[in-house]
């Protein structure tokens, strides 16, 4: 089995490497100090198992997993036990709380080796990192982009994805509109239509259309349709 380690602490990576020596059927193919490098190495090597830290600079372990199609099996390694529930919601094989012993490490690895067939990680809508309300991590070609939510103009539903519009164009994220509606600040981002979530900072005015329909005009010139429920919600948030 091919293994990749992703952890920003050299000492922590060293401990995992040392513990792995007792498993001749596990082949360490790469070790990475951050999530950006982790994505590249996982795409390149297609490992069967990754040892993944949760709290890292640049992007978190959960954010990194969101950028990978069909993530491999994962054993999380972290000093923060508050992430344990999120790890298991993501169907992680195990969760090692630092500092962990060789005995505890062996127990986690034995779970991987004993699984027939192997079960890949399954990210759910609930597996959101605390950073999700402040930033969104996306891929644009081969590049990883961290979008501060303040720079997002609006969200638009797009099949199984969501288009995230900024001044630099749009980015795709494999999430649902409901996920962003629940995750983002409801006083800044308003679901004005089943297909649209609007950043209130981008709103310039609301215009009436025929009958009881309305449209929101954005600073960028975009005219966004408002559902009746969305119009009521938007007026409530604006206090009008």
Secondary structure, 3 states (H helix, E strand, C coil): CEEEEECCCHHHHHHHHHHHCCCCCCEEEEEECCHHHHHHHHHHHCCCEEEEECCCCCCCHHHHHHCCCCCCEEEEEECCHHHHHHHHHCCCCEEEECCCCHHHHHHHHHHHHCCCCCCCCCCCCCCCCHHHHCEEEEEECCEEEEEEHHHEEEEEEECCEEEEEECCEEEEECCCHHHHHHHCCCCCEEEEECCEEEEHHHEEEEEECCCCCEEEEECCCCEEEECHHHHHHHHHHHCC
